[in-house]
């Protein structure tokens, strides 16, 4: 169990540090060499037991996409557009949960809170919609940085600003949730 937890934490850290690694690797190696560890992380995530079928399939497809890009000599483009791909995947996951409930946020809330009343379920639906908008916006900006092709701008947004925005959204939602819970009592 400890090995699995350590592996899970390592993979999450690898995904968070991905933009910084890519920036460093592009400046010191060939883009194809920078792509292999990223593809390896995607392959490991596709084999994760805790993930659902859709998640495992997404990461397996991601690995295949990255390796195909490398084989076709498009490693640099694959690295640049990887954040776009990940945001599109998250948008698809969250949006699909709106059509096929429970939503992703409702599932997370039930893990933390247990049973939820109708008011809480409606709230989690709204939060899921906000996250869909975030992934749409974040993916669009990631696309613009990839299209621009400047690695410094790309790493600044995808390796720093996007994480700050995500953390800010989590913090704001937490504050709103506290107010909503207090008003309900």
N, C-alpha and C positions, 0 to 999 in steps of 0.2 A: 504494500500500500504506500509506503514512503517513497519508493522508487517511482511509482505512478504519479504521486503528488509532485515530486521533484521534476519529473519529465513535463508534467502539465505546466508548472510554473516556468520552467525553462522555455517551453514553446510560446507561452504568452509573452515573456520577455523578448524572445526573438522576433515575434510579430510587432511588438511595440518599437523595438530598436531597428527594425528593417530599413526605414529610410536613411538613417545615419550610416548603417552598414553599407547600403548601396552607394551612397555618396562617397564613402571612403574607398570602397572597392573599385568604383568607376575611375577614381583618380590614381589608383595604384595597380590595378589589374585590368584584364580584358573584361568587357561586360558579360561574356559567356561564363567566365569563372565566377563572377558575382552572382549569376543566376542560379547556379547549382545548389548552394545552401538554401536559397529561398524555395526552390522546387523540392528539396529534401524536407523542409519544414511542412510544406503543403502535403507531401506524401505521408508524413508521420501523422498529421492532423486527419488525413483521410482514413487512417487505420484506427483512430481513437474509438474505443468502445463506448465512452460516455456520450458521444455525439450521435445525433439522429441520422437517418438514412440520407436526408437532403443535405445535411452538413457534410457528411463523409463524401457524398457524390460531388458536392461543390469543390471540396479541396482536392479530390482526385482529378476533376476536370481542370482545376487550376494548375496542378502539377503537369498534366498533359499539355496544357496551353503553354506553360513556361518552357517545357522541354522542346515542344514543336517550334516555338519562337527561336530558341537557341539553335536548333538544327537548321532553321531557315535563315540564320544569320541576322535575326531581329532581336537579339538579346537586350540591347539598349532600349528599344521601344517597349519590349515586354516589361522591363523594370520600371520605365517611366509610367506605363499605364496600369501597373499592378494596383495602386490605390484606387483607381477608377473602377477596376474589376471588383475589388473588395467592397467598395461602397455600393456598387450595383447589386452585389450578392446580398448585402445586408438590407438594402432597400427592398429587394424581392422577398426576402424572408419576413421582414416586418409587414410589408404590404399584403403578402399572402395570408398572414395571420389575421389581418382585418377581415378577409373574406372567409377564412376558415378558422373561426375562433376555437379555443381561446387565443388571445393575442400573446405575443412574446412577452410583453410587459405584465400581462395578467398571470402568465405562468410563473414569472419571477416573483411577483407579488404573493402568489399562493405559496411559493416555497418559503418566503419570509414570514408571512402573516397567517397562513392557513386558509380558512374559509373567508370569502369576500362577499359582501352584500352587493346589491345591484348598483348602488352609488359608486362603490369602489371599482366594480367591473367597468362602468361607464368611464370613470376616471382613467383607468388603465388603457382603455381604448383611445382616449384623447392623447395620452402620453405616447402611445404607439404611433399615432398620426404625426405627432411632433417629431418623433425620431425618423419617420419616413421623410419628412421635410428636411431634416438635418442631413440624412444620407443623400438626398437629392442635391442639396446645396453643396455639401462637402465633395460629392462625386463630380459635380460640375466644376468646382474650383480645381480639384485634382486633375480633371481633364484639361483645363486651361493651362495649368503648370506643365503638364506633360506635352501639350501641343506647343507651348512656348519653347520647351526643350532646354531651358537653362537649369542646370543641375543645382545651382545655389538657391535659386528661387524655389525649385521643386522640393528640395530638402527642408527649406525654411517653412514652407506651408505643410507638406506631408509629414515632416518629422517633428514639427514643433507646434505651429499654429493650429492645425487640425486637432491635435491632442488637447491643446488648451481649450479650444471651442467645445470639444466633447466633454471635458471635465467641467467646464462652465455650465453646459446644459444639464449635466447630472446634478451639479450643485443647485442650480435654479429649480429643477424639478423637485429635489429633496426639500427645499425651502417651501415651495408651493404645497407639496404634500403635507408638510407639518401644519400649515395654515388650514388646509382643507380638513385634515383630521381634527384639529382643534375646533373648527367651526361646526363640525358634525356633532361634537359632544355636547 
